[in-house]
């Protein structure tokens, strides 16, 4: 299941051109921290599952998540 949206930014440092948005990945932040997505995205995924696959809508936790940057 995916949500195609404008997305999120994660500003961690200011450089010559302003804040830099860097991805949170399992390689850079570890398995648990690197696969977290914003809570708003989790809620939207649950709503989408409820419409398409109601039996899956409330199963927890997701096996894996990610944000495409």
mmCIF file as Biopython writes it, N, C-alpha, C and O atoms, coordinates in Angstrom:
data_model
#
loop_
_atom_site.group_PDB
_atom_site.id
_atom_site.type_symbol
_atom_site.label_atom_id
_atom_site.label_alt_id
_atom_site.label_comp_id
_atom_site.label_asym_id
_atom_site.label_entity_id
_atom_site.label_seq_id
_atom_site.pdbx_PDB_ins_code
_atom_site.Cartn_x
_atom_site.Cartn_y
_atom_site.Cartn_z
_atom_site.occupancy
_atom_site.B_iso_or_equiv
_atom_site.auth_seq_id
_atom_site.auth_asym_id
_atom_site.pdbx_PDB_model_num
ATOM 1   N N  . UNK A ? 1  ? 0.862   -1.160 0.000  1.0 0.0 1  A 1 
ATOM 2   C CA . UNK A ? 1  ? 0.000   0.000  0.000  1.0 0.0 1  A 1 
ATOM 3   C C  . UNK A ? 1  ? 0.905   1.218  0.000  1.0 0.0 1  A 1 
ATOM 4   O O  . UNK A ? 1  ? 1.907   1.253  0.715  1.0 0.0 1  A 1 
ATOM 5   N N  . UNK A ? 2  ? 0.566   2.191  -0.779 1.0 0.0 2  A 1 
ATOM 6   C CA . UNK A ? 2  ? 1.370   3.403  -0.823 1.0 0.0 2  A 1 
ATOM 7   C C  . UNK A ? 2  ? 0.503   4.641  -0.882 1.0 0.0 2  A 1 
ATOM 8   O O  . UNK A ? 2  ? -0.622  4.608  -1.382 1.0 0.0 2  A 1 
ATOM 9   N N  . UNK A ? 3  ? 1.029   5.715  -0.375 1.0 0.0 3  A 1 
ATOM 10  C CA . UNK A ? 3  ? 0.368   7.003  -0.437 1.0 0.0 3  A 1 
ATOM 11  C C  . UNK A ? 3  ? 1.234   7.889  -1.322 1.0 0.0 3  A 1 
ATOM 12  O O  . UNK A ? 3  ? 2.400   8.136  -1.016 1.0 0.0 3  A 1 
ATOM 13  N N  . UNK A ? 4  ? 0.667   8.357  -2.400 1.0 0.0 4  A 1 
ATOM 14  C CA . UNK A ? 4  ? 1.402   9.231  -3.297 1.0 0.0 4  A 1 
ATOM 15  C C  . UNK A ? 4  ? 1.013   10.663 -2.964 1.0 0.0 4  A 1 
ATOM 16  O O  . UNK A ? 4  ? -0.124  11.085 -3.174 1.0 0.0 4  A 1 
ATOM 17  N N  . UNK A ? 5  ? 1.980   11.394 -2.442 1.0 0.0 5  A 1 
ATOM 18  C CA . UNK A ? 5  ? 1.704   12.700 -1.875 1.0 0.0 5  A 1 
ATOM 19  C C  . UNK A ? 5  ? 2.919   13.598 -2.068 1.0 0.0 5  A 1 
ATOM 20  O O  . UNK A ? 5  ? 3.965   13.162 -2.547 1.0 0.0 5  A 1 
ATOM 21  N N  . UNK A ? 6  ? 2.760   14.839 -1.692 1.0 0.0 6  A 1 
ATOM 22  C CA . UNK A ? 6  ? 3.862   15.794 -1.756 1.0 0.0 6  A 1 
ATOM 23  C C  . UNK A ? 6  ? 5.006   15.426 -0.845 1.0 0.0 6  A 1 
ATOM 24  O O  . UNK A ? 6  ? 6.147   15.817 -1.087 1.0 0.0 6  A 1 
ATOM 25  N N  . UNK A ? 7  ? 4.716   14.680 0.197  1.0 0.0 7  A 1 
ATOM 26  C CA . UNK A ? 7  ? 5.757   14.157 1.048  1.0 0.0 7  A 1 
ATOM 27  C C  . UNK A ? 7  ? 6.116   14.979 2.263  1.0 0.0 7  A 1 
ATOM 28  O O  . UNK A ? 7  ? 5.413   15.915 2.644  1.0 0.0 7  A 1 
ATOM 29  N N  . UNK A ? 8  ? 7.224   14.603 2.856  1.0 0.0 8  A 1 
ATOM 30  C CA . UNK A ? 8  ? 7.718   15.190 4.090  1.0 0.0 8  A 1 
ATOM 31  C C  . UNK A ? 8  ? 9.164   15.602 3.891  1.0 0.0 8  A 1 
ATOM 32  O O  . UNK A ? 8  ? 9.857   15.090 3.012  1.0 0.0 8  A 1 
ATOM 33  N N  . UNK A ? 9  ? 9.605   16.525 4.711  1.0 0.0 9  A 1 
ATOM 34  C CA . UNK A ? 9  ? 11.023  16.853 4.764  1.0 0.0 9  A 1 
ATOM 35  C C  . UNK A ? 9  ? 11.494  16.671 6.191  1.0 0.0 9  A 1 
ATOM 36  O O  . UNK A ? 9  ? 10.715  16.787 7.137  1.0 0.0 9  A 1 
ATOM 37  N N  . UNK A ? 10 ? 12.736  16.392 6.329  1.0 0.0 10 A 1 
ATOM 38  C CA . UNK A ? 10 ? 13.346  16.209 7.642  1.0 0.0 10 A 1 
ATOM 39  C C  . UNK A ? 10 ? 14.596  17.061 7.655  1.0 0.0 10 A 1 
ATOM 40  O O  . UNK A ? 10 ? 15.663  16.609 7.241  1.0 0.0 10 A 1 
ATOM 41  N N  . UNK A ? 11 ? 14.474  18.278 8.122  1.0 0.0 11 A 1 
ATOM 42  C CA . UNK A ? 11 ? 15.595  19.214 8.107  1.0 0.0 11 A 1 
ATOM 43  C C  . UNK A ? 11 ? 16.531  18.937 9.273  1.0 0.0 11 A 1 
ATOM 44  O O  . UNK A ? 11 ? 16.132  19.007 10.436 1.0 0.0 11 A 1 
ATOM 45  N N  . UNK A ? 12 ? 17.782  18.622 8.949  1.0 0.0 12 A 1 
ATOM 46  C CA . UNK A ? 12 ? 18.723  18.333 10.025 1.0 0.0 12 A 1 
ATOM 47  C C  . UNK A ? 12 ? 19.909  19.278 10.083 1.0 0.0 12 A 1 
ATOM 48  O O  . UNK A ? 12 ? 20.574  19.373 11.115 1.0 0.0 12 A 1 
ATOM 49  N N  . UNK A ? 13 ? 20.183  19.976 8.996  1.0 0.0 13 A 1 
ATOM 50  C CA . UNK A ? 13 ? 21.312  20.891 9.052  1.0 0.0 13 A 1 
ATOM 51  C C  . UNK A ? 13 ? 21.106  22.022 8.059  1.0 0.0 13 A 1 
ATOM 52  O O  . UNK A ? 13 ? 20.479  21.845 7.015  1.0 0.0 13 A 1 
ATOM 53  N N  . UNK A ? 14 ? 21.623  23.143 8.388  1.0 0.0 14 A 1 
ATOM 54  C CA . UNK A ? 14 ? 21.548  24.283 7.477  1.0 0.0 14 A 1 
ATOM 55  C C  . UNK A ? 14 ? 22.857  24.370 6.714  1.0 0.0 14 A 1 
ATOM 56  O O  . UNK A ? 14 ? 23.939  24.344 7.300  1.0 0.0 14 A 1 
ATOM 57  N N  . UNK A ? 15 ? 22.743  24.470 5.426  1.0 0.0 15 A 1 
ATOM 58  C CA . UNK A ? 15 ? 23.932  24.591 4.598  1.0 0.0 15 A 1 
ATOM 59  C C  . UNK A ? 15 ? 23.895  25.890 3.824  1.0 0.0 15 A 1 
ATOM 60  O O  . UNK A ? 15 ? 23.112  26.788 4.133  1.0 0.0 15 A 1 
ATOM 61  N N  . UNK A ? 16 ? 24.729  25.984 2.833  1.0 0.0 16 A 1 
ATOM 62  C CA . UNK A ? 16 ? 24.808  27.183 2.013  1.0 0.0 16 A 1 
ATOM 63  C C  . UNK A ? 16 ? 23.457  27.517 1.378  1.0 0.0 16 A 1 
ATOM 64  O O  . UNK A ? 16 ? 23.137  28.692 1.199  1.0 0.0 16 A 1 
ATOM 65  N N  . UNK A ? 17 ? 22.671  26.511 1.040  1.0 0.0 17 A 1 
ATOM 66  C CA . UNK A ? 17 ? 21.399  26.718 0.350  1.0 0.0 17 A 1 
ATOM 67  C C  . UNK A ? 17 ? 20.207  26.531 1.268  1.0 0.0 17 A 1 
ATOM 68  O O  . UNK A ? 17 ? 19.098  26.295 0.788  1.0 0.0 17 A 1 
ATOM 69  N N  . UNK A ? 18 ? 20.402  26.629 2.561  1.0 0.0 18 A 1 
ATOM 70  C CA . UNK A ? 18 ? 19.305  26.463 3.512  1.0 0.0 18 A 1 
ATOM 71  C C  . UNK A ? 18 ? 19.312  25.074 4.135  1.0 0.0 18 A 1 
ATOM 72  O O  . UNK A ? 18 ? 20.323  24.372 4.109  1.0 0.0 18 A 1 
ATOM 73  N N  . UNK A ? 19 ? 18.185  24.693 4.687  1.0 0.0 19 A 1 
ATOM 74  C CA . UNK A ? 19 ? 18.079  23.399 5.352  1.0 0.0 19 A 1 
ATOM 75  C C  . UNK A ? 19 ? 18.133  22.264 4.334  1.0 0.0 19 A 1 
ATOM 76  O O  . UNK A ? 19 ? 17.648  22.394 3.210  1.0 0.0 19 A 1 
ATOM 77  N N  . UNK A ? 20 ? 18.721  21.171 4.741  1.0 0.0 20 A 1 
ATOM 78  C CA . UNK A ? 20 ? 18.863  20.003 3.874  1.0 0.0 20 A 1 
ATOM 79  C C  . UNK A ? 20 ? 17.949  18.905 4.398  1.0 0.0 20 A 1 
ATOM 80  O O  . UNK A ? 20 ? 18.007  18.555 5.577  1.0 0.0 20 A 1 
ATOM 81  N N  . UNK A ? 21 ? 17.105  18.361 3.524  1.0 0.0 21 A 1 
ATOM 82  C CA . UNK A ? 21 ? 16.226  17.267 3.899  1.0 0.0 21 A 1 
ATOM 83  C C  . UNK A ? 21 ? 16.965  15.955 3.644  1.0 0.0 21 A 1 
ATOM 84  O O  . UNK A ? 21 ? 17.382  15.680 2.519  1.0 0.0 21 A 1 
ATOM 85  N N  . UNK A ? 22 ? 17.121  15.161 4.674  1.0 0.0 22 A 1 
ATOM 86  C CA . UNK A ? 22 ? 17.832  13.899 4.528  1.0 0.0 22 A 1 
ATOM 87  C C  . UNK A ? 22 ? 16.916  12.736 4.873  1.0 0.0 22 A 1 
ATOM 88  O O  . UNK A ? 22 ? 16.130  12.826 5.816  1.0 0.0 22 A 1 
ATOM 89  N N  . UNK A ? 23 ? 17.007  11.647 4.122  1.0 0.0 23 A 1 
ATOM 90  C CA . UNK A ? 23 ? 16.153  10.504 4.381  1.0 0.0 23 A 1 
ATOM 91  C C  . UNK A ? 23 ? 16.547  9.757  5.649  1.0 0.0 23 A 1 
ATOM 92  O O  . UNK A ? 23 ? 17.719  9.694  6.021  1.0 0.0 23 A 1 
ATOM 93  N N  . UNK A ? 24 ? 15.560  9.206  6.282  1.0 0.0 24 A 1 
ATOM 94  C CA . UNK A ? 24 ? 15.778  8.336  7.437  1.0 0.0 24 A 1 
ATOM 95  C C  . UNK A ? 24 ? 15.748  6.917  6.873  1.0 0.0 24 A 1 
ATOM 96  O O  . UNK A ? 24 ? 14.711  6.473  6.381  1.0 0.0 24 A 1 
ATOM 97  N N  . UNK A ? 25 ? 16.860  6.208  6.936  1.0 0.0 25 A 1 
ATOM 98  C CA . UNK A ? 25 ? 16.930  4.868  6.364  1.0 0.0 25 A 1 
ATOM 99  C C  . UNK A ? 25 ? 17.427  3.862  7.389  1.0 0.0 25 A 1 
ATOM 100 O O  . UNK A ? 25 ? 17.982  4.233  8.424  1.0 0.0 25 A 1 
ATOM 101 N N  . UNK A ? 26 ? 17.224  2.589  7.092  1.0 0.0 26 A 1 
ATOM 102 C CA . UNK A ? 26 ? 17.723  1.548  7.990  1.0 0.0 26 A 1 
ATOM 103 C C  . UNK A ? 26 ? 19.245  1.493  7.974  1.0 0.0 26 A 1 
ATOM 104 O O  . UNK A ? 26 ? 19.860  1.030  8.935  1.0 0.0 26 A 1 
ATOM 105 N N  . UNK A ? 27 ? 19.854  1.960  6.892  1.0 0.0 27 A 1 
ATOM 106 C CA . UNK A ? 27 ? 21.316  1.970  6.830  1.0 0.0 27 A 1 
ATOM 107 C C  . UNK A ? 27 ? 21.913  3.103  7.658  1.0 0.0 27 A 1 
ATOM 108 O O  . UNK A ? 27 ? 22.977  2.940  8.254  1.0 0.0 27 A 1 
ATOM 109 N N  . UNK A ? 28 ? 21.236  4.253  7.701  1.0 0.0 28 A 1 
ATOM 110 C CA . UNK A ? 28 ? 21.792  5.393  8.417  1.0 0.0 28 A 1 
ATOM 111 C C  . UNK A ? 28 ? 21.280  5.533  9.845  1.0 0.0 28 A 1 
ATOM 112 O O  . UNK A ? 28 ? 21.965  6.114  10.687 1.0 0.0 28 A 1 
ATOM 113 N N  . UNK A ? 29 ? 20.079  5.006  10.136 1.0 0.0 29 A 1 
ATOM 114 C CA . UNK A ? 29 ? 19.495  5.188  11.460 1.0 0.0 29 A 1 
ATOM 115 C C  . UNK A ? 29 ? 19.132  3.885  12.160 1.0 0.0 29 A 1 
ATOM 116 O O  . UNK A ? 29 ? 18.510  3.908  13.222 1.0 0.0 29 A 1 
ATOM 117 N N  . UNK A ? 30 ? 19.509  2.760  11.584 1.0 0.0 30 A 1 
ATOM 118 C CA . UNK A ? 30 ? 19.206  1.487  12.225 1.0 0.0 30 A 1 
ATOM 119 C C  . UNK A ? 30 ? 17.832  0.956  11.844 1.0 0.0 30 A 1 
ATOM 120 O O  . UNK A ? 30 ? 16.992  1.690  11.323 1.0 0.0 30 A 1 
ATOM 121 N N  . UNK A ? 31 ? 17.619  -0.305 12.105 1.0 0.0 31 A 1 
ATOM 122 C CA . UNK A ? 31 ? 16.406  -1.012 11.688 1.0 0.0 31 A 1 
ATOM 123 C C  . UNK A ? 31 ? 15.124  -0.369 12.226 1.0 0.0 31 A 1 
ATOM 124 O O  . UNK A ? 31 ? 14.184  -0.152 11.462 1.0 0.0 31 A 1 
ATOM 125 N N  . UNK A ? 32 ? 15.070  -0.066 13.499 1.0 0.0 32 A 1 
ATOM 126 C CA . UNK A ? 32 ? 13.849  0.471  14.093 1.0 0.0 32 A 1 
ATOM 127 C C  . UNK A ? 32 ? 13.647  1.933  13.741 1.0 0.0 32 A 1 
ATOM 128 O O  . UNK A ? 32 ? 12.594  2.307  13.225 1.0 0.0 32 A 1 
ATOM 129 N N  . UNK A ? 33 ? 14.623  2.746  14.009 1.0 0.0 33 A 1 
ATOM 130 C CA . UNK A ? 33 ? 14.512  4.187  13.765 1.0 0.0 33 A 1 
ATOM 131 C C  . UNK A ? 33 ? 14.426  4.497  12.274 1.0 0.0 33 A 1 
ATOM 132 O O  . UNK A ? 33 ? 13.693  5.398  11.867 1.0 0.0 33 A 1 
ATOM 133 N N  . UNK A ? 34 ? 15.162  3.766  11.470 1.0 0.0 34 A 1 
ATOM 134 C CA . UNK A ? 34 ? 15.233  4.054  10.043 1.0 0.0 34 A 1 
ATOM 135 C C  . UNK A ? 34 ? 14.002  3.706  9.253  1.0 0.0 34 A 1 
ATOM 136 O O  . UNK A ? 34 ? 13.862  4.154  8.115  1.0 0.0 34 A 1 
ATOM 137 N N  . UNK A ? 35 ? 13.099  2.921  9.813  1.0 0.0 35 A 1 
ATOM 138 C CA . UNK A ? 35 ? 11.898  2.550  9.065  1.0 0.0 35 A 1 
ATOM 139 C C  . UNK A ? 35 ? 10.647  3.228  9.597  1.0 0.0 35 A 1 
ATOM 140 O O  . UNK A ? 35 ? 9.537   2.826  9.249  1.0 0.0 35 A 1 
ATOM 141 N N  . UNK A ? 36 ? 10.800  4.240  10.426 1.0 0.0 36 A 1 
ATOM 142 C CA . UNK A ? 36 ? 9.649   4.968  10.956 1.0 0.0 36 A 1 
ATOM 143 C C  . UNK A ? 36 ? 9.102   5.941  9.921  1.0 0.0 36 A 1 
ATOM 144 O O  . UNK A ? 36 ? 9.846   6.542  9.146  1.0 0.0 36 A 1 
ATOM 145 N N  . UNK A ? 37 ? 7.786   6.078  9.932  1.0 0.0 37 A 1 
ATOM 146 C CA . UNK A ? 37 ? 7.135   7.067  9.083  1.0 0.0 37 A 1 
ATOM 147 C C  . UNK A ? 37 ? 6.306   7.975  9.987  1.0 0.0 37 A 1 
ATOM 148 O O  . UNK A ? 37 ? 5.972   7.581  11.105 1.0 0.0 37 A 1 
ATOM 149 N N  . UNK A ? 38 ? 5.969   9.170  9.535  1.0 0.0 38 A 1 
ATOM 150 C CA . UNK A ? 38 ? 5.170   10.080 10.362 1.0 0.0 38 A 1 
ATOM 151 C C  . UNK A ? 38 ? 3.823   9.459  10.753 1.0 0.0 38 A 1 
ATOM 152 O O  . UNK A ? 38 ? 3.239   8.710  9.970  1.0 0.0 38 A 1 
ATOM 153 N N  . UNK A ? 39 ? 3.336   9.761  11.941 1.0 0.0 39 A 1 
ATOM 154 C CA . UNK A ? 39 ? 2.086   9.195  12.442 1.0 0.0 39 A 1 
ATOM 155 C C  . UNK A ? 39 ? 0.912   9.539  11.520 1.0 0.0 39 A 1 
ATOM 156 O O  . UNK A ? 39 ? -0.018  8.744  11.388 1.0 0.0 39 A 1 
ATOM 157 N N  . UNK A ? 40 ? 0.944   10.707 10.885 1.0 0.0 40 A 1 
ATOM 158 C CA . UNK A ? 40 ? -0.121  11.066 9.945  1.0 0.0 40 A 1 
ATOM 159 C C  . UNK A ? 40 ? -0.163  10.071 8.788  1.0 0.0 40 A 1 
ATOM 160 O O  . UNK A ? 40 ? -1.240  9.716  8.308  1.0 0.0 40 A 1 
ATOM 161 N N  . UNK A ? 41 ? 1.006   9.626  8.343  1.0 0.0 41 A 1 
ATOM 162 C CA . UNK A ? 41 ? 1.071   8.650  7.255  1.0 0.0 41 A 1 
ATOM 163 C C  . UNK A ? 41 ? 0.536   7.297  7.707  1.0 0.0 41 A 1 
ATOM 164 O O  . UNK A ? 41 ? -0.135  6.609  6.939  1.0 0.0 41 A 1 
ATOM 165 N N  . UNK A ? 42 ? 0.825   6.911  8.938  1.0 0.0 42 A 1 
ATOM 166 C CA . UNK A ? 42 ? 0.294   5.648  9.478  1.0 0.0 42 A 1 
ATOM 167 C C  . UNK A ? 42 ? -1.234  5.702  9.494  1.0 0.0 42 A 1 
ATOM 168 O O  . UNK A ? 42 ? -1.899  4.748  9.091  1.0 0.0 42 A 1 
ATOM 169 N N  . UNK A ? 43 ? -1.775  6.805  9.955  1.0 0.0 43 A 1 
ATOM 170 C CA . UNK A ? 43 ? -3.243  6.953  10.010 1.0 0.0 43 A 1 
ATOM 171 C C  . UNK A ? 43 ? -3.858  6.890  8.612  1.0 0.0 43 A 1 
ATOM 172 O O  . UNK A ? 43 ? -4.896  6.259  8.413  1.0 0.0 43 A 1 
ATOM 173 N N  . UNK A ? 44 ? -3.218  7.543  7.652  1.0 0.0 44 A 1 
ATOM 174 C CA . UNK A ? 44 ? -3.722  7.519  6.288  1.0 0.0 44 A 1 
ATOM 175 C C  . UNK A ? 44 ? -3.644  6.114  5.691  1.0 0.0 44 A 1 
ATOM 176 O O  . UNK A ? 44 ? -4.556  5.695  4.978  1.0 0.0 44 A 1 
ATOM 177 N N  . UNK A ? 45 ? -2.575  5.390  5.973  1.0 0.0 45 A 1 
ATOM 178 C CA . UNK A ? 45 ? -2.475  4.003  5.509  1.0 0.0 45 A 1 
ATOM 179 C C  . UNK A ? 45 ? -3.589  3.150  6.101  1.0 0.0 45 A 1 
ATOM 180 O O  . UNK A ? 45 ? -4.194  2.339  5.399  1.0 0.0 45 A 1 
ATOM 181 N N  . UNK A ? 46 ? -3.860  3.328  7.378  1.0 0.0 46 A 1 
ATOM 182 C CA . UNK A ? 46 ? -4.939  2.567  8.026  1.0 0.0 46 A 1 
ATOM 183 C C  . UNK A ? 46 ? -6.287  2.886  7.375  1.0 0.0 46 A 1 
ATOM 184 O O  . UNK A ? 46 ? -7.087  1.979  7.145  1.0 0.0 46 A 1 
ATOM 185 N N  . UNK A ? 47 ? -6.546  4.151  7.077  1.0 0.0 47 A 1 
ATOM 186 C CA . UNK A ? 47 ? -7.801  4.530  6.406  1.0 0.0 47 A 1 
ATOM 187 C C  . UNK A ? 47 ? -7.885  3.893  5.023  1.0 0.0 47 A 1 
ATOM 188 O O  . UNK A ? 47 ? -8.944  3.410  4.621  1.0 0.0 47 A 1 
ATOM 189 N N  . UNK A ? 48 ? -6.774  3.891  4.300  1.0 0.0 48 A 1 
ATOM 190 C CA . UNK A ? 48 ? -6.757  3.287  2.965  1.0 0.0 48 A 1 
ATOM 191 C C  . UNK A ? 48 ? -6.994  1.790  3.031  1.0 0.0 48 A 1 
ATOM 192 O O  . UNK A ? 48 ? -7.741  1.240  2.223  1.0 0.0 48 A 1 
ATOM 193 N N  . UNK A ? 49 ? -6.368  1.135  3.981  1.0 0.0 49 A 1 
ATOM 194 C CA . UNK A ? 49 ? -6.601  -0.302 4.164  1.0 0.0 49 A 1 
ATOM 195 C C  . UNK A ? 49 ? -8.063  -0.573 4.500  1.0 0.0 49 A 1 
ATOM 196 O O  . UNK A ? 49 ? -8.638  -1.549 4.017  1.0 0.0 49 A 1 
ATOM 197 N N  . UNK A ? 50 ? -8.664  0.275  5.317  1.0 0.0 50 A 1 
ATOM 198 C CA . UNK A ? 50 ? -10.062 0.084  5.697  1.0 0.0 50 A 1 
ATOM 199 C C  . UNK A ? 50 ? -10.968 0.084  4.464  1.0 0.0 50 A 1 
ATOM 200 O O  . UNK A ? 50 ? -11.937 -0.672 4.403  1.0 0.0 50 A 1 
ATOM 201 N N  . UNK A ? 51 ? -10.654 0.923  3.495  1.0 0.0 51 A 1 
ATOM 202 C CA . UNK A ? 51 ? -11.443 0.985  2.272  1.0 0.0 51 A 1 
ATOM 203 C C  . UNK A ? 51 ? -11.208 -0.213 1.362  1.0 0.0 51 A 1 
ATOM 204 O O  . UNK A ? 51 ? -12.156 -0.746 0.786  1.0 0.0 51 A 1 
ATOM 205 N N  . UNK A ? 52 ? -9.961  -0.642 1.225  1.0 0.0 52 A 1 
ATOM 206 C CA . UNK A ? 52 ? -9.616  -1.695 0.267  1.0 0.0 52 A 1 
ATOM 207 C C  . UNK A ? 52 ? -9.570  -3.096 0.877  1.0 0.0 52 A 1 
ATOM 208 O O  . UNK A ? 52 ? -10.069 -4.057 0.291  1.0 0.0 52 A 1 
ATOM 209 N N  . UNK A ? 53 ? -8.970  -3.199 2.051  1.0 0.0 53 A 1 
ATOM 210 C CA . UNK A ? 53 ? -8.757  -4.495 2.710  1.0 0.0 53 A 1 
ATOM 211 C C  . UNK A ? 53 ? -9.125  -4.380 4.180  1.0 0.0 53 A 1 
ATOM 212 O O  . UNK A ? 53 ? -8.230  -4.340 5.024  1.0 0.0 53 A 1 
ATOM 213 N N  . UNK A ? 54 ? -10.406 -4.326 4.520  1.0 0.0 54 A 1 
ATOM 214 C CA . UNK A ? 54 ? -10.824 -4.090 5.901  1.0 0.0 54 A 1 
ATOM 215 C C  . UNK A ? 54 ? -10.219 -5.066 6.911  1.0 0.0 54 A 1 
ATOM 216 O O  . UNK A ? 54 ? -9.957  -4.681 8.050  1.0 0.0 54 A 1 
ATOM 217 N N  . UNK A ? 55 ? -9.996  -6.306 6.519  1.0 0.0 55 A 1 
ATOM 218 C CA . UNK A ? 55 ? -9.441  -7.288 7.451  1.0 0.0 55 A 1 
ATOM 219 C C  . UNK A ? 55 ? -8.008  -6.949 7.856  1.0 0.0 55 A 1 
ATOM 220 O O  . UNK A ? 55 ? -7.535  -7.407 8.896  1.0 0.0 55 A 1 
ATOM 221 N N  . UNK A ? 56 ? -7.319  -6.156 7.050  1.0 0.0 56 A 1 
ATOM 222 C CA . UNK A ? 56 ? -5.923  -5.798 7.350  1.0 0.0 56 A 1 
ATOM 223 C C  . UNK A ? 56 ? -5.786  -4.447 8.038  1.0 0.0 56 A 1 
ATOM 224 O O  . UNK A ? 56 ? -4.704  -4.101 8.514  1.0 0.0 56 A 1 
ATOM 225 N N  . UNK A ? 57 ? -6.858  -3.688 8.096  1.0 0.0 57 A 1 
ATOM 226 C CA . UNK A ? 57 ? -6.787  -2.294 8.525  1.0 0.0 57 A 1 
ATOM 227 C C  . UNK A ? 57 ? -6.226  -2.096 9.927  1.0 0.0 57 A 1 
ATOM 228 O O  . UNK A ? 57 ? -5.522  -1.115 10.170 1.0 0.0 57 A 1 
ATOM 229 N N  . UNK A ? 58 ? -6.516  -2.986 10.838 1.0 0.0 58 A 1 
ATOM 230 C CA . UNK A ? 58 ? -6.097  -2.774 12.224 1.0 0.0 58 A 1 
ATOM 231 C C  . UNK A ? 58 ? -5.035  -3.739 12.716 1.0 0.0 58 A 1 
ATOM 232 O O  . UNK A ? 58 ? -4.745  -3.794 13.911 1.0 0.0 58 A 1 
ATOM 233 N N  . UNK A ? 59 ? -4.456  -4.499 11.800 1.0 0.0 59 A 1 
ATOM 234 C CA . UNK A ? 59 ? -3.366  -5.380 12.211 1.0 0.0 59 A 1 
ATOM 235 C C  . UNK A ? 59 ? -2.150  -4.532 12.559 1.0 0.0 59 A 1 
ATOM 236 O O  . UNK A ? 59 ? -1.810  -3.600 11.830 1.0 0.0 59 A 1 
ATOM 237 N N  . UNK A ? 60 ? -1.505  -4.849 13.657 1.0 0.0 60 A 1 
ATOM 238 C CA . UNK A ? 60 ? -0.332  -4.081 14.055 1.0 0.0 60 A 1 
ATOM 239 C C  . UNK A ? 60 ? 0.804   -5.005 14.406 1.0 0.0 60 A 1 
ATOM 240 O O  . UNK A ? 60 ? 0.559   -6.153 14.777 1.0 0.0 60 A 1 
ATOM 241 N N  . UNK A ? 61 ? 1.991   -4.572 14.308 1.0 0.0 61 A 1 
ATOM 242 C CA . UNK A ? 61 ? 2.451   -3.380 13.597 1.0 0.0 61 A 1 
ATOM 243 C C  . UNK A ? 61 ? 2.644   -3.695 12.114 1.0 0.0 61 A 1 
ATOM 244 O O  . UNK A ? 61 ? 2.524   -4.848 11.699 1.0 0.0 61 A 1 
ATOM 245 N N  . UNK A ? 62 ? 2.942   -2.671 11.319 1.0 0.0 62 A 1 
ATOM 246 C CA . UNK A ? 62 ? 3.336   -2.924 9.940  1.0 0.0 62 A 1 
ATOM 247 C C  . UNK A ? 62 ? 4.675   -3.658 9.981  1.0 0.0 62 A 1 
ATOM 248 O O  . UNK A ? 62 ? 5.493   -3.413 10.868 1.0 0.0 62 A 1 
ATOM 249 N N  . UNK A ? 63 ? 4.894   -4.541 9.039  1.0 0.0 63 A 1 
ATOM 250 C CA . UNK A ? 63 ? 6.178   -5.269 8.997  1.0 0.0 63 A 1 
ATOM 251 C C  . UNK A ? 63 ? 7.312   -4.306 8.670  1.0 0.0 63 A 1 
ATOM 252 O O  . UNK A ? 63 ? 8.374   -4.349 9.290  1.0 0.0 63 A 1 
ATOM 253 N N  . UNK A ? 64 ? 7.081   -3.449 7.704  1.0 0.0 64 A 1 
ATOM 254 C CA . UNK A ? 64 ? 8.080   -2.443 7.353  1.0 0.0 64 A 1 
ATOM 255 C C  . UNK A ? 64 ? 7.384   -1.232 6.728  1.0 0.0 64 A 1 
ATOM 256 O O  . UNK A ? 64 ? 6.320   -1.355 6.121  1.0 0.0 64 A 1 
ATOM 257 N N  . UNK A ? 65 ? 7.990   -0.094 6.883  1.0 0.0 65 A 1 
ATOM 258 C CA . UNK A ? 65 ? 7.484   1.134  6.283  1.0 0.0 65 A 1 
ATOM 259 C C  . UNK A ? 65 ? 8.675   1.911  5.751  1.0 0.0 65 A 1 
ATOM 260 O O  . UNK A ? 65 ? 9.820   1.659  6.126  1.0 0.0 65 A 1 
ATOM 261 N N  . UNK A ? 66 ? 8.386   2.856  4.874  1.0 0.0 66 A 1 
ATOM 262 C CA . UNK A ? 66 ? 9.453   3.743  4.406  1.0 0.0 66 A 1 
ATOM 263 C C  . UNK A ? 66 ? 8.841   4.944  3.738  1.0 0.0 66 A 1 
ATOM 264 O O  . UNK A ? 66 ? 7.693   4.915  3.295  1.0 0.0 66 A 1 
ATOM 265 N N  . UNK A ? 67 ? 9.616   5.990  3.670  1.0 0.0 67 A 1 
ATOM 266 C CA . UNK A ? 67 ? 9.229   7.207  2.966  1.0 0.0 67 A 1 
ATOM 267 C C  . UNK A ? 67 ? 10.133  7.318  1.749  1.0 0.0 67 A 1 
ATOM 268 O O  . UNK A ? 67 ? 11.355  7.251  1.877  1.0 0.0 67 A 1 
ATOM 269 N N  . UNK A ? 68 ? 9.553   7.485  0.588  1.0 0.0 68 A 1 
ATOM 270 C CA . UNK A ? 68 ? 10.359  7.708  -0.625 1.0 0.0 68 A 1 
ATOM 271 C C  . UNK A ? 68 ? 10.731  9.175  -0.667 1.0 0.0 68 A 1 
ATOM 272 O O  . UNK A ? 68 ? 9.875   10.047 -0.516 1.0 0.0 68 A 1 
ATOM 273 N N  . UNK A ? 69 ? 12.000  9.445  -0.870 1.0 0.0 69 A 1 
ATOM 274 C CA . UNK A ? 69 ? 12.485  10.826 -0.838 1.0 0.0 69 A 1 
ATOM 275 C C  . UNK A ? 69 ? 12.662  11.349 -2.223 1.0 0.0 69 A 1 
ATOM 276 O O  . UNK A ? 69 ? 13.064  12.499 -2.402 1.0 0.0 69 A 1 
#
